[in-house]
Amino acid sequence: HDFLAYDVSCDTWSSISVPVELRADLARFGQSAVVFENSMYIYGGFDGQMLNDMLKYTPGVCSALTNPANCVKTTVGVKCVWHSEHNRCEPLSAVPLNVINDKEKDILLKCPEHGRALERTGLLTCKAVTDCVSCVHTSLSCGWCPGSNTCTHEERCKEPIPHTGTYTTTRGPIVLEALNSSV
């Protein structure tokens, strides 16, 4: 049980683990939701049949994160940013718009540094995407391999060689530019 969560500010996907003890089927659409006292209540929905259950989701607390790197990379169900003037981690929703939009002062750290850890995240995230359009519309250099219907972070598509447990490389994956030129 994992959620894929999209971070609009950083144009990245991340995986959020669901507690093992949660027995509800979370895959649904057309549900109703309301926020009350810092929790979101989700009622009903449709997953092939009408649902009449209620789920309560309470996100984590940004202020519990005490350093800039952990603040911006941790996925607690709410977007956390490091406010350098306050020297603390805060939910993005609590930051005034004029501070968010001020590019000159650079008060907020919103996204993790790019590096090897992000490359690894990109590799894992690309593999989790299951359709071509979503695959090529990331900022993580994902590409779609049509032969195996998989999303990859690598430069070549790999195709399994039957009964050997090995792979052969084929042509490069479809990337956004190639997809746009074929439409």
C-alpha positions in Angstrom: 0.0 0.0 0.0 1.7 3.2 -1.2 0.4 6.6 -2.3 2.1 8.6 -5.0 1.9 12.2 -4.0 2.8 15.0 -6.4 4.6 18.1 -5.1 3.4 21.1 -7.3 6.1 23.5 -6.0 9.0 21.1 -6.8 7.5 19.2 -9.8 8.3 15.9 -8.2 6.5 12.7 -7.2 7.1 10.9 -3.9 5.9 7.7 -2.4 4.0 7.9 0.9 3.7 4.6 2.8 0.4 3.6 4.2 0.4 1.9 7.6 0.1 -1.8 7.4 -2.8 -1.9 10.0 -5.0 0.2 7.7 -7.5 -2.2 6.3 -9.6 0.1 4.1 -9.4 0.0 0.4 -8.2 3.5 -0.4 -8.5 3.4 -4.3 -11.6 5.4 -5.0 -12.9 8.5 -6.9 -16.0 10.7 -6.6 -15.7 10.8 -2.8 -16.7 13.7 -0.6 -14.1 15.3 1.7 -14.1 18.0 4.4 -11.4 19.5 6.6 -12.3 19.8 10.3 -9.9 20.5 13.2 -6.7 19.7 11.2 -8.0 16.4 9.8 -9.5 15.6 6.5 -12.6 13.3 6.6 -13.2 11.4 3.3 -16.7 9.8 2.8 -17.8 7.3 0.3 -16.7 7.3 -3.3 -16.7 4.7 -6.1 -14.3 1.9 -6.8 -16.5 -0.2 -9.1 -19.2 -0.1 -6.5 -20.5 2.6 -4.2 -18.7 3.0 -0.9 -20.2 4.2 2.3 -17.2 4.2 4.6 -15.5 7.2 6.3 -11.7 7.7 6.4 -9.9 10.2 8.6 -6.6 11.6 7.5 -4.4 13.7 9.8 -1.2 15.0 8.2 2.1 15.3 10.1 3.4 18.4 11.7 6.1 20.5 9.9 7.4 22.1 13.1 8.7 18.6 14.3 11.3 18.8 11.6 14.3 20.7 12.9 16.7 21.1 9.9 16.3 22.5 6.4 17.1 19.3 4.5 14.7 17.1 6.4 12.0 19.8 6.3 11.9 19.9 2.5 12.4 16.2 1.7 10.1 14.6 4.3 6.6 13.7 3.1 4.2 14.1 6.1 1.1 14.7 4.0 1.5 18.5 4.0 4.0 20.6 2.1 6.7 21.8 4.5 9.1 24.6 3.7 12.1 26.0 5.6 11.6 29.6 6.5 15.1 31.0 6.8 14.1 34.2 8.7 12.2 32.2 11.3 14.8 29.4 11.2 12.1 26.7 11.3 10.0 24.3 9.3 6.5 25.6 8.5 3.6 24.3 6.4 3.5 26.2 3.1 -0.2 27.0 3.7 0.8 29.1 6.7 3.3 31.3 4.7 1.9 34.6 3.3 1.7 34.8 -0.5 4.0 37.8 -0.6 6.8 35.7 1.0 6.1 32.7 -1.3 6.3 34.9 -4.4 9.3 36.9 -3.3 12.1 35.6 -5.6 14.7 38.2 -4.6 14.9 37.6 -0.8 14.9 33.8 -1.2 13.5 33.4 2.3 11.9 29.9 1.7 13.6 26.7 0.9 10.9 24.7 -0.8 12.6 21.8 -2.6 15.4 19.3 -1.8 18.8 19.8 -3.4 19.3 17.8 -6.6 21.8 15.1 -6.2 22.4 11.4 -6.1 19.5 10.9 -3.7 17.2 12.6 -6.1 18.5 10.5 -9.0 17.6 7.4 -6.9 14.2 8.9 -6.1 13.7 9.5 -9.9 14.6 5.9 -10.6 12.2 4.6 -8.1 9.5 7.1 -9.0 9.7 6.4 -12.8 9.2 2.7 -12.2 6.0 3.5 -10.3 4.4 5.4 -13.2 2.2 3.1 -15.3 1.2 5.1 -18.4 3.2 6.9 -21.2 1.8 10.4 -20.8 2.3 10.6 -17.0 5.8 9.0 -17.5 7.1 11.6 -19.9 5.6 14.6 -18.1 7.9 14.6 -15.1 11.0 16.7 -14.4 12.9 13.5 -13.5 14.0 12.6 -17.0 11.7 9.6 -17.2 11.1 7.8 -20.5 8.5 5.4 -21.8 9.5 1.9 -23.1 6.7 0.9 -25.4 7.9 -2.7 -25.8 7.6 -3.5 -22.1 5.0 -0.8 -21.3 7.3 0.5 -18.5 8.5 3.9 -17.4 12.3 4.1 -16.9 14.9 6.6 -15.6 17.6 4.9 -17.7 18.8 5.9 -21.2 17.9 2.6 -22.9 14.9 0.4 -22.7 15.5 -3.1 -21.3 13.5 -6.1 -22.7 13.6 -9.5 -20.8 15.1 -12.4 -22.6 12.7 -15.3 -22.0 13.8 -18.1 -19.6 17.2 -16.6 -18.9 16.5 -13.9 -16.2 18.6 -11.5 -18.2 17.8 -8.4 -20.3 18.8 -7.0 -23.6 18.8 -3.3 -24.3 16.8 -1.9 -27.2 16.2 1.6 -28.5 15.9 4.6 -26.2 12.7 5.4 -24.4 10.1 7.8 -25.7 10.6 11.2 -24.0 8.4 14.3 -23.9 9.9 15.9 -27.1 9.4 12.8 -29.1 5.8 12.4 -27.8 4.9 16.0 -28.8 6.4 15.6 -32.3 4.3 12.5 -33.0 1.0 14.1 -32.0 
